Amino acid sequence: MKPLHKVIFIDDEKHIRLANTQTLELADLQVHSYETAEDALPLVDYDWPGVIVCDIRLPGMDGLQFMATVRTIDPDLPVILITGHGDISTAVKAMRDGAYDFIEKPYSSERMVKTVQRALEKRGLTLENRVLRRELEAHSAPGPRIIGKTPEMEALRATIAQIADTGADVLILGETGTGKELVARSLHEQSRRRSKNFVALNCGAVSDSLIESELFGHEAGAFTDAREQRVGKFEYANGGTLFLDEIESMPLRVQVHLLRTLQERTVERLGSNRSILLDLRVVAAAKSDLKLLARQEKFREDLYYRLSVVRLRLPPLRDRREDIPLLFRHFVLVAAHRYQQEAPLPDNSQINALMAYSWPGNVRELRNVAERYVLLGAQHGWQVERLMSGGPIQGDARSLAQQVERFERSLIEQALSASNGSIKKTMDILSIPRKTLSDKMRKYGLDKSDFKD
């Protein structure tokens, strides 16, 4: 969200309005000044992107009445009251009633500006929180739940929308923690199969001796310990979607059985001769290069091509750093709701630290850090490196030089991304000469071509 700059300033004394308007405008703030509260009131709405500074003593509607009216429109809109010496007790009571702060006359320009800037920062977080909550509500409904504004994620959402209702089998490729199951669920929820079962099986989590029974089911007596009939994942997912995660872990002998089931769209329980017709979509996911495994004869090549009617590749989080702030704030809101905790959204320095990290665990790791932030960091202050490692919040194992380098690299990457890889524009953003920028890009292994659209 872009910084907020708007201020409503209300005072019935013209010279005070002019002086404070000039002070706030010199601080790059957009000021709307009014002589009466009644004049200012039409500008106020629930999502007004700014704050209010109001004198308590006004003709007609006074500052306290105005604040009470504002709070009926938006109880989270910061109102700063200007008080005379005799109004201090009134102002303190007003703070208990919801005023953001009060400034006692006479006050310095610096005091006014700093108070307004703090209130604007609070307002910005409030509005951003609202936007994210709306997004969260939208993502809780059937449909896409994939968060991100980078071109890769926009393209991914568009592809999912295009193929969701086709029924084609899909192969999802990506590192651990990039959200492969989320993509599979999104495909399911945007298809006409959404009212049927979505069944997920991690092939790497099932022993070789049991995976056939898990997939295809068995009849009573089909093998030792098969005391009763069991419906397999294929049969249970019939009419819906079957998600096979870590497909590369499936034994070769089971891959043969799987290939036949996919080709014929029928399944036979172990120990049975009866074929059951299948009408389902199969979504497989792998964190390894299946084509390479096929060349090494560790994965069946015919199964690879059968599964990959459509291939979706999920980028690691380090390759879409611009999405980190949105994702982190989203996970903070989800965790705060789950644990019934109040959690302020992170400030710019914390976001910069998040963006400088390499995220080997990808989105899953980011979500875990957000949960630790809600449970621990938000109440006690936090250092992002400690939350990432899951260790104590206080202290930092990295040297100052290492932290500075990480932050410096993040700033250069953000500038290159914002300038679409233009060296000249990046120099202007960072205010550094070409040689310095070239040296630092070489040091951090950055290439301008990686940041072009």
C-alpha positions, 0 to 999 in steps of 0.5 A: 500500500502506498504511504498515506499523506492526507490530513483534515485540520480543523480550527476556527482561528484563521492564523492557526489554520494557515500556520499548521497547514503550511507546517504539514505541507512542508512535511509533504502532507496533503492538508484539507483545512476547515473552520468548523467541524460541520464543514469537514464532516462530509469528507469523512468516510469509512476508508478515508485515507488519512487522519484528523487534527481538530481543536476541542473548542469550536463554534457549533459542533465542538471537537468532542462531538465531532470525534464522537460522530467520526467514531460512528463512521469509522471507530479506527480513524485517528483523531488528534485533539488540540487543547488549551491548558484548561482542557487537559482533563477533558482531553485525557477523558477523550483519549479514554473515549477513543482519541488517538492523541492530544496536543497542548497549546502552545506546541512546536511544529515538530510535535505536530508533524511527528504526532500526525505521522505516527497517526498516519502510520497507524491509519495505513496499517488499519486500512491495509489490514482491512484490505487483507481481511477482505482478500482473506474472506474472498479466498475462503470461498470457492475459487482461487486462493493463490496469493501473489501479484508477480507476473508468474503468479498472475499467469498461474492463476490465469492458467488454472482458470483456463484448465480447471473445468476441462478435466485434464490431468495435471502435473505440478512441479516445484520445490517443497513448500511452494504450494503444490497442494494449494494449486491442486485444491484451486483446480478442484474448487474451480471445476464442476467437481467441487461438490465431490471429494478432494482426496490427497495422498503423499506417496512418500509418506506411505510404505512400499508395502501399503501404497497399492492398498492405499491407492486401489483398495483391497478385498477382505483376505487379499493379503495377510492382515486384510481382515475387511474390505477397504476402499482405495483413494481412487475409488474414494475420489471418484467424481472428484479430484485425486492429488498424488503428492511426491509422485517421484517416491512411488515404487516402479512396480506400483507405477505400472499399476497406476499407468494402467488405471490412468489409461483405462480409467478403471480400478480393481481392488486388490484381490478382486476381479471386478473393474470399477469405472472412474470419473475423476481428475488426477493431479500429481506433484513432484519436487524432483525433475521427473524427466531426469529420473526417467532417463535414470530409469527411476521413474517410468517415462510413459507415466511421466507423459501420461500425467503431464497433459498440463504442466504447472511450474511453481516458482520458489519464493526467492524468485518472487520476493515482491509477493513476500509482504502480501503473503506474510501479512495474509498469514499473520491475519490467518494466524491471528484469527486461528489463535484469537490473538491481536497482531500488528502488521509488520513495519517496513524494516521487518518487511525488508528483513523478510525480503532479504532472506532466501526462504529455503522452505518457501511459502510453508516456511514463511507461514510458520514464521508468521505464526511465530510472529503472532504467538511470540514476536508481536507482543515482545518485539522481534528480530526476523532472523530469530523468528525464521530459525524458531529460536529465541527472539532476543539477540542475533547470531549474525554479525552486523556486516552480514546483516548489512550485506543482506539488507543491501542486496535486498534494496538493490534487488527491489530497485532493479525490479522496480526499474525493470532491470534498467541500470540508469533508473536503478542508479537514480533510485539508489543514488549511487554511481554506475561503478558502485552499482556494478561492483555490488551487483557483481558481489551479490551475483545479480544480473539485470536481465533477471529483472526484466519483464 
